Amino acid sequence: MTLVNGAVRAERSGPRALFGDPLLLALLVTAGLVLFVLPLGAVLRLALSEPGGGIGAVAAALESRSVRRALWHSLEASALSAVIATATGGALGLLIGLADLRGRVALSFVILLPMMIPAHVVAIAWMQTLGPASVMTALLGLPATPGATHPLYSREGVIALLALQQMPLVFLTVRAGLRSLPRDLAEAARVAGAGPGRLLWRVVLPLMRPALVAGFALAFVSALGNFGIPALLGVPGRYVTLPVLMWQRLASSGPSVLTDLAVLALLIGAVAAVALPVQMALQRRLSVALIGAAQRPLGLPLGRARPWVEAVLWLALAALVLVPLLSMVVTALLPTWGVALTFDTATLRQFDEVLFRQDVTTRALANSTVLAIVAGAVVALMALGLVPFLRRGGSGGRAARTVALLAELSYALPGLVISVAFIIVFLRPLPLVGVSIYGTHLIILGAYLSAFLAIALKPVSVARDALDPALGDAAQVAGAGFWRRLLRIEAPLLAPAAASGAVLVTLVAFSEVTLSSILWTRGTETLGTVIFNYEDGGYTGLAAAMSVIAVLTTLALMLALDRIGRRLPPGIVPWRS
């Protein structure tokens, strides 16, 4: 019997084993090579070693007045908006995470809306809220000055909206830091007589410094690669950032300017690459080793001030988030920009135009829906396949962790860098098949997978760490092979977290504009590019109608994710913790 069992085991470790975990790992490593290594390596090669590139080209770019000005604008806007986002997002995270406020989930949901709604849609909403001839101006009885410059078309407008867009990132980071805070420390301080203010200043804030640094770094890198807000507000205000300059050069010259774009992508990628190690070094220096397991968040009593704090918080969130969205809805219901909204003037003409008369909008809506759903499903499957290898030893575990690290780095890089990288790699026909995917849906899908895999990995990794390893060990002892363990044990248990990651990616990909702004061609337009082009071309009503459709779809996906999140561990769905 031992010989028989030994023969069986030898057979399973031979040719049949090649179709188990080695095959899956090989597929994942190949995907990592195509999605991360080849594109980013091509940017470096084209910028540094091809004709027209090299150190001289980088130096010439830095000597260019337009490049220096755009680079400075990018650094300035990113740094200042990250400071504002860290202050507001950190304060909101501490308030909602520590105080005994009612409706924490609803408050967190509203705070995260600016991050889930595309940046250019947020910009359009604010442009239509504060414009000289806007509905809000009319409701407030303010005089509409013909020809007046929009107040958001300025350096300050770009920075303010970038801060609003990045604030939820800091909020999420601080909430995650609070979840890892042992409650015993705070309870000991309160027993020793520390009031809420002293507890916050002497205990909580010192322990939250790494989270605040991480939040600042995330906000900085995210703002650095933001395209929608600087393009809509900065171009009219002559405040051009580096991503917008890249878009302008490609739009005016086409793919022939790839070397120039690679050099600019190298500059902005270098800034992001420097920011990440600085962030990690500061986190290590400021971190404090905590003893004890994470527990339920505190509910520090606000006493009689609680209703007032809740009222101020809801009013502030309504002014920052809900009022601009409402103004956008009102604009979409008007027959033309500047007309007062009444029962007689309200019309669905703009929605009828974009949904049933404009071929480009219906095509873009279909493209974005399919691309977002496919991207969400593929990255969820990739996360389910990759996560089981992350805690393994040996070459397999190192390869899986390398792919995960590359996914994190790709997510941290500005979207335009990834787009330029995919153009460089896939502009020429593919080897063997002789077909180019440039100008097709596949190149946009590939950019989505490269940029958003890290989003799907996060919830699946959290859920995988919560599984008892004895489940897999018992199945392996019972003779279950790799695929049987993965499909019958791990996949069903991790499916809700994978679905959460898929919906998150679908949310982000559905209306994004940064990645597709230089990848789309006629026939592959996405919802984000059409909205941006409408607003950029002066079709304010059509842009508002399309933005409303995008927001309603985003809200529906967020509500679906919320229902899934009720059955998931805390921390997987961002606003349910």
Secondary structure as the mmCIF struct_conf table of DSSP 4:
data_model
#
loop_
_struct_conf.conf_type_id
_struct_conf.id
_struct_conf.beg_label_comp_id
_struct_conf.beg_label_asym_id
_struct_conf.beg_label_seq_id
_struct_conf.end_label_comp_id
_struct_conf.end_label_asym_id
_struct_conf.end_label_seq_id
HELX_RH_AL_P HELX_RH_AL_P1 THR A 2 ARG A 12
TURN_TY1_P TURN_TY1_P1 SER A 13 GLY A 14
HELX_RH_3T_P HELX_RH_3T_P1 PRO A 15 PHE A 19
BEND BEND1 GLY A 20 GLY A 20
HELX_RH_AL_P HELX_RH_AL_P2 ASP A 21 GLY A 32
HELX_RH_PI_P HELX_RH_PI_P1 LEU A 33 VAL A 37
HELX_RH_AL_P HELX_RH_AL_P3 LEU A 38 LEU A 48
TURN_TY1_P TURN_TY1_P2 SER A 49 SER A 49
BEND BEND2 GLU A 50 GLU A 50
TURN_TY1_P TURN_TY1_P3 PRO A 51 GLY A 52
BEND BEND3 GLY A 54 GLY A 54
HELX_RH_AL_P HELX_RH_AL_P4 ILE A 55 GLU A 63
HELX_RH_AL_P HELX_RH_AL_P5 ARG A 65 LEU A 98
STRN STRN1 ALA A 99 ALA A 99
BEND BEND4 ARG A 102 ARG A 102
HELX_RH_AL_P HELX_RH_AL_P6 ARG A 104 MET A 116
BEND BEND5 ILE A 117 ILE A 117
HELX_RH_AL_P HELX_RH_AL_P7 ALA A 119 LEU A 130
BEND BEND6 GLY A 131 GLY A 131
TURN_TY1_P TURN_TY1_P4 PRO A 132 ALA A 133
HELX_RH_AL_P HELX_RH_AL_P8 VAL A 135 LEU A 139
TURN_TY1_P TURN_TY1_P5 LEU A 140 GLY A 141
TURN_TY1_P TURN_TY1_P6 PRO A 146 GLY A 147
HELX_LH_PP_P HELX_LH_PP_P1 ALA A 148 HIS A 150
TURN_TY1_P TURN_TY1_P7 PRO A 151 LEU A 152
BEND BEND7 TYR A 153 SER A 154
HELX_RH_AL_P HELX_RH_AL_P9 ARG A 155 ARG A 179
TURN_TY1_P TURN_TY1_P8 SER A 180 SER A 180
BEND BEND8 LEU A 181 LEU A 181
HELX_RH_AL_P HELX_RH_AL_P10 ARG A 183 VAL A 191
TURN_TY1_P TURN_TY1_P9 ALA A 192 GLY A 193
HELX_RH_AL_P HELX_RH_AL_P11 PRO A 196 LEU A 199
HELX_RH_PI_P HELX_RH_PI_P2 LEU A 200 VAL A 204
HELX_RH_AL_P HELX_RH_AL_P12 LEU A 205 LEU A 224
TURN_TY1_P TURN_TY1_P10 GLY A 225 GLY A 225
HELX_RH_AL_P HELX_RH_AL_P13 GLY A 228 ILE A 229
HELX_RH_PI_P HELX_RH_PI_P3 PRO A 230 GLY A 234
TURN_TY1_P TURN_TY1_P11 VAL A 235 ARG A 238
HELX_RH_AL_P HELX_RH_AL_P14 LEU A 242 SER A 253
HELX_RH_3T_P HELX_RH_3T_P2 GLY A 254 VAL A 257
HELX_RH_AL_P HELX_RH_AL_P15 LEU A 258 LEU A 286
BEND BEND9 GLY A 292 GLY A 292
HELX_LH_PP_P HELX_LH_PP_P2 ARG A 296 LEU A 298
STRN STRN2 LEU A 300 LEU A 300
HELX_RH_3T_P HELX_RH_3T_P3 GLY A 303 ALA A 305
HELX_RH_AL_P HELX_RH_AL_P16 ARG A 306 LEU A 317
HELX_RH_PI_P HELX_RH_PI_P4 ALA A 318 LEU A 322
HELX_RH_AL_P HELX_RH_AL_P17 VAL A 323 ALA A 332
TURN_TY1_P TURN_TY1_P12 LEU A 333 LEU A 333
BEND BEND10 LEU A 334 THR A 336
TURN_TY1_P TURN_TY1_P13 TRP A 337 GLY A 338
HELX_LH_PP_P HELX_LH_PP_P3 VAL A 339 LEU A 341
TURN_TY1_P TURN_TY1_P14 PHE A 343 THR A 345
HELX_RH_AL_P HELX_RH_AL_P18 ARG A 349 ASP A 352
HELX_RH_PI_P HELX_RH_PI_P5 GLU A 353 ARG A 357
HELX_RH_AL_P HELX_RH_AL_P19 ASP A 359 LEU A 390
TURN_TY1_P TURN_TY1_P15 ARG A 391 ARG A 391
HELX_RH_AL_P HELX_RH_AL_P20 GLY A 394 ALA A 412
BEND BEND11 LEU A 413 LEU A 413
HELX_RH_AL_P HELX_RH_AL_P21 GLY A 415 PHE A 426
BEND BEND12 LEU A 427 ARG A 428
HELX_LH_PP_P HELX_LH_PP_P4 PRO A 429 LEU A 430
TURN_TY1_P TURN_TY1_P16 PRO A 431 VAL A 433
TURN_TY1_P TURN_TY1_P17 TYR A 438 GLY A 439
BEND BEND13 THR A 440 THR A 440
HELX_RH_AL_P HELX_RH_AL_P22 HIS A 441 ASP A 465
TURN_TY1_P TURN_TY1_P18 ALA A 466 ALA A 466
BEND BEND14 LEU A 467 LEU A 467
HELX_RH_AL_P HELX_RH_AL_P23 PRO A 469 VAL A 477
TURN_TY1_P TURN_TY1_P19 ALA A 478 GLY A 479
HELX_RH_AL_P HELX_RH_AL_P24 PHE A 482 ARG A 485
HELX_RH_PI_P HELX_RH_PI_P6 LEU A 486 GLU A 490
HELX_RH_AL_P HELX_RH_AL_P25 ALA A 491 PHE A 510
TURN_TY1_P TURN_TY1_P20 SER A 511 SER A 511
TURN_TY1_P TURN_TY1_P21 THR A 514 LEU A 519
TURN_TY1_P TURN_TY1_P22 ARG A 522 GLY A 523
HELX_RH_AL_P HELX_RH_AL_P26 LEU A 527 ASP A 536
TURN_TY1_P TURN_TY1_P23 GLY A 537 GLY A 538
HELX_RH_AL_P HELX_RH_AL_P27 THR A 540 GLY A 565
TURN_TY1_P TURN_TY1_P24 ARG A 566 ARG A 567
BEND BEND15 LEU A 568 LEU A 568
TURN_TY1_P TURN_TY1_P25 PRO A 570 GLY A 571
BEND BEND16 ILE A 572 VAL A 573
TURN_TY1_P TURN_TY1_P26 PRO A 574 TRP A 575
#
